[in-house]
């Protein structure tokens, strides 16, 4: 796997995790 592809995959995973946590926190607060 190319480094660029691996980096993109890692960033996508981090972004997804942050988005899930943010939506979950928003859902709990509301």
HTML snippet that shows the backbone in 3Dmol.js (N, CA, C, O; Angstrom):
<script src="https://3Dmol.org/build/3Dmol-min.js"></script>
<div id="view" style="width:600px;height:400px;position:relative"></div>
<script>
const pdb = `
ATOM      1  N   UNK A   1       0.857  -1.202   0.000  1.00  0.00           N
ATOM      2  CA  UNK A   1       0.000   0.000   0.000  1.00  0.00           C
ATOM      3  C   UNK A   1       0.889   1.247   0.000  1.00  0.00           C
ATOM      4  O   UNK A   1       1.853   1.333   0.761  1.00  0.00           O
ATOM      5  N   UNK A   2       0.559   2.193  -0.848  1.00  0.00           N
ATOM      6  CA  UNK A   2       1.335   3.435  -0.918  1.00  0.00           C
ATOM      7  C   UNK A   2       1.134   4.250   0.351  1.00  0.00           C
ATOM      8  O   UNK A   2       0.084   4.184   0.989  1.00  0.00           O
ATOM      9  N   UNK A   3       2.158   5.019   0.706  1.00  0.00           N
ATOM     10  CA  UNK A   3       2.074   5.827   1.926  1.00  0.00           C
ATOM     11  C   UNK A   3       0.921   6.822   1.848  1.00  0.00           C
ATOM     12  O   UNK A   3       0.249   7.074   2.849  1.00  0.00           O
ATOM     13  N   UNK A   4       0.689   7.389   0.665  1.00  0.00           N
ATOM     14  CA  UNK A   4      -0.384   8.372   0.512  1.00  0.00           C
ATOM     15  C   UNK A   4      -1.745   7.731   0.766  1.00  0.00           C
ATOM     16  O   UNK A   4      -2.619   8.331   1.391  1.00  0.00           O
ATOM     17  N   UNK A   5      -1.910   6.503   0.272  1.00  0.00           N
ATOM     18  CA  UNK A   5      -3.177   5.795   0.474  1.00  0.00           C
ATOM     19  C   UNK A   5      -3.351   5.446   1.945  1.00  0.00           C
ATOM     20  O   UNK A   5      -4.443   5.581   2.498  1.00  0.00           O
ATOM     21  N   UNK A   6      -2.269   4.997   2.575  1.00  0.00           N
ATOM     22  CA  UNK A   6      -2.319   4.630   3.988  1.00  0.00           C
ATOM     23  C   UNK A   6      -2.630   5.857   4.841  1.00  0.00           C
ATOM     24  O   UNK A   6      -3.421   5.783   5.781  1.00  0.00           O
ATOM     25  N   UNK A   7      -2.006   6.979   4.512  1.00  0.00           N
ATOM     26  CA  UNK A   7      -2.251   8.220   5.254  1.00  0.00           C
ATOM     27  C   UNK A   7      -3.705   8.658   5.085  1.00  0.00           C
ATOM     28  O   UNK A   7      -4.350   9.067   6.051  1.00  0.00           O
ATOM     29  N   UNK A   8      -4.214   8.573   3.869  1.00  0.00           N
ATOM     30  CA  UNK A   8      -5.601   8.954   3.606  1.00  0.00           C
ATOM     31  C   UNK A   8      -6.551   8.062   4.401  1.00  0.00           C
ATOM     32  O   UNK A   8      -7.553   8.537   4.935  1.00  0.00           O
ATOM     33  N   UNK A   9      -6.236   6.773   4.481  1.00  0.00           N
ATOM     34  CA  UNK A   9      -7.072   5.832   5.216  1.00  0.00           C
ATOM     35  C   UNK A   9      -7.060   6.163   6.704  1.00  0.00           C
ATOM     36  O   UNK A   9      -8.098   6.116   7.363  1.00  0.00           O
ATOM     37  N   UNK A  10      -5.881   6.498   7.232  1.00  0.00           N
ATOM     38  CA  UNK A  10      -5.761   6.857   8.647  1.00  0.00           C
ATOM     39  C   UNK A  10      -6.549   8.131   8.940  1.00  0.00           C
ATOM     40  O   UNK A  10      -7.283   8.195   9.926  1.00  0.00           O
ATOM     41  N   UNK A  11      -6.398   9.154   8.081  1.00  0.00           N
ATOM     42  CA  UNK A  11      -7.132  10.398   8.291  1.00  0.00           C
ATOM     43  C   UNK A  11      -8.638  10.159   8.215  1.00  0.00           C
ATOM     44  O   UNK A  11      -9.397  10.749   8.985  1.00  0.00           O
ATOM     45  N   UNK A  12      -9.076   9.303   7.300  1.00  0.00           N
ATOM     46  CA  UNK A  12     -10.499   8.998   7.164  1.00  0.00           C
ATOM     47  C   UNK A  12     -11.011   8.313   8.431  1.00  0.00           C
ATOM     48  O   UNK A  12     -12.110   8.609   8.900  1.00  0.00           O
ATOM     49  N   UNK A  13     -10.212   7.399   8.980  1.00  0.00           N
ATOM     50  CA  UNK A  13     -10.597   6.687  10.193  1.00  0.00           C
ATOM     51  C   UNK A  13     -10.700   7.652  11.371  1.00  0.00           C
ATOM     52  O   UNK A  13     -11.651   7.587  12.151  1.00  0.00           O
ATOM     53  N   UNK A  14      -9.717   8.550  11.500  1.00  0.00           N
ATOM     54  CA  UNK A  14      -9.733   9.544  12.578  1.00  0.00           C
ATOM     55  C   UNK A  14     -10.939  10.462  12.428  1.00  0.00           C
ATOM     56  O   UNK A  14     -11.644  10.731  13.401  1.00  0.00           O
ATOM     57  N   UNK A  15     -11.179  10.949  11.198  1.00  0.00           N
ATOM     58  CA  UNK A  15     -12.305  11.845  10.952  1.00  0.00           C
ATOM     59  C   UNK A  15     -13.626  11.160  11.293  1.00  0.00           C
ATOM     60  O   UNK A  15     -14.504  11.771  11.902  1.00  0.00           O
ATOM     61  N   UNK A  16     -13.768   9.903  10.906  1.00  0.00           N
ATOM     62  CA  UNK A  16     -14.996   9.162  11.196  1.00  0.00           C
ATOM     63  C   UNK A  16     -15.191   8.998  12.696  1.00  0.00           C
ATOM     64  O   UNK A  16     -16.299   9.166  13.205  1.00  0.00           O
ATOM     65  N   UNK A  17     -14.107   8.668  13.407  1.00  0.00           N
ATOM     66  CA  UNK A  17     -14.184   8.495  14.859  1.00  0.00           C
ATOM     67  C   UNK A  17     -14.606   9.788  15.538  1.00  0.00           C
ATOM     68  O   UNK A  17     -15.479   9.783  16.405  1.00  0.00           O
ATOM     69  N   UNK A  18     -13.985  10.899  15.144  1.00  0.00           N
ATOM     70  CA  UNK A  18     -14.316  12.209  15.723  1.00  0.00           C
ATOM     71  C   UNK A  18     -15.768  12.570  15.416  1.00  0.00           C
ATOM     72  O   UNK A  18     -16.480  13.075  16.284  1.00  0.00           O
ATOM     73  N   UNK A  19     -16.207  12.313  14.186  1.00  0.00           N
ATOM     74  CA  UNK A  19     -17.581  12.624  13.798  1.00  0.00           C
ATOM     75  C   UNK A  19     -18.575  11.818  14.626  1.00  0.00           C
ATOM     76  O   UNK A  19     -19.577  12.358  15.097  1.00  0.00           O
ATOM     77  N   UNK A  20     -18.299  10.521  14.806  1.00  0.00           N
ATOM     78  CA  UNK A  20     -19.186   9.658  15.596  1.00  0.00           C
ATOM     79  C   UNK A  20     -19.252  10.142  17.042  1.00  0.00           C
ATOM     80  O   UNK A  20     -20.336  10.241  17.618  1.00  0.00           O
ATOM     81  N   UNK A  21     -18.099  10.442  17.626  1.00  0.00           N
ATOM     82  CA  UNK A  21     -18.065  10.925  19.010  1.00  0.00           C
ATOM     83  C   UNK A  21     -18.797  12.255  19.136  1.00  0.00           C
ATOM     84  O   UNK A  21     -19.515  12.478  20.111  1.00  0.00           O
ATOM     85  N   UNK A  22     -18.618  13.157  18.140  1.00  0.00           N
ATOM     86  CA  UNK A  22     -19.257  14.472  18.185  1.00  0.00           C
ATOM     87  C   UNK A  22     -20.776  14.329  18.089  1.00  0.00           C
ATOM     88  O   UNK A  22     -21.506  14.960  18.853  1.00  0.00           O
ATOM     89  N   UNK A  23     -21.252  13.507  17.158  1.00  0.00           N
ATOM     90  CA  UNK A  23     -22.696  13.306  17.008  1.00  0.00           C
ATOM     91  C   UNK A  23     -23.281  12.638  18.246  1.00  0.00           C
ATOM     92  O   UNK A  23     -24.390  12.964  18.670  1.00  0.00           O
ATOM     93  N   UNK A  24     -22.536  11.706  18.822  1.00  0.00           N
ATOM     94  CA  UNK A  24     -23.007  11.006  20.019  1.00  0.00           C
ATOM     95  C   UNK A  24     -23.109  11.992  21.188  1.00  0.00           C
ATOM     96  O   UNK A  24     -24.077  11.961  21.947  1.00  0.00           O
ATOM     97  N   UNK A  25     -22.107  12.864  21.330  1.00  0.00           N
ATOM     98  CA  UNK A  25     -22.119  13.852  22.405  1.00  0.00           C
ATOM     99  C   UNK A  25     -23.269  14.839  22.191  1.00  0.00           C
ATOM    100  O   UNK A  25     -23.947  15.233  23.140  1.00  0.00           O
ATOM    101  N   UNK A  26     -23.476  15.230  20.939  1.00  0.00           N
ATOM    102  CA  UNK A  26     -24.557  16.166  20.610  1.00  0.00           C
ATOM    103  C   UNK A  26     -25.908  15.525  20.922  1.00  0.00           C
ATOM    104  O   UNK A  26     -26.811  16.185  21.437  1.00  0.00           O
ATOM    105  N   UNK A  27     -26.041  14.239  20.607  1.00  0.00           N
ATOM    106  CA  UNK A  27     -27.295  13.528  20.841  1.00  0.00           C
ATOM    107  C   UNK A  27     -27.560  13.401  22.341  1.00  0.00           C
ATOM    108  O   UNK A  27     -28.707  13.499  22.779  1.00  0.00           O
ATOM    109  N   UNK A  28     -26.512  13.185  23.123  1.00  0.00           N
ATOM    110  CA  UNK A  28     -26.665  13.055  24.576  1.00  0.00           C
ATOM    111  C   UNK A  28     -27.046  14.399  25.197  1.00  0.00           C
ATOM    112  O   UNK A  28     -27.913  14.458  26.069  1.00  0.00           O
ATOM    113  N   UNK A  29     -26.400  15.480  24.748  1.00  0.00           N
ATOM    114  CA  UNK A  29     -26.650  16.802  25.328  1.00  0.00           C
ATOM    115  C   UNK A  29     -28.063  17.281  25.011  1.00  0.00           C
ATOM    116  O   UNK A  29     -28.659  18.015  25.799  1.00  0.00           O
ATOM    117  N   UNK A  30     -28.608  16.867  23.855  1.00  0.00           N
ATOM    118  CA  UNK A  30     -29.950  17.309  23.457  1.00  0.00           C
ATOM    119  C   UNK A  30     -31.016  16.326  23.945  1.00  0.00           C
ATOM    120  O   UNK A  30     -32.205  16.534  23.703  1.00  0.00           O
TER     121      UNK A  30
END
`;
const viewer = $3Dmol.createViewer("view");
viewer.addModel(pdb, "pdb");
viewer.setStyle({}, {cartoon: {color: "spectrum"}});
viewer.zoomTo();
viewer.render();
</script>
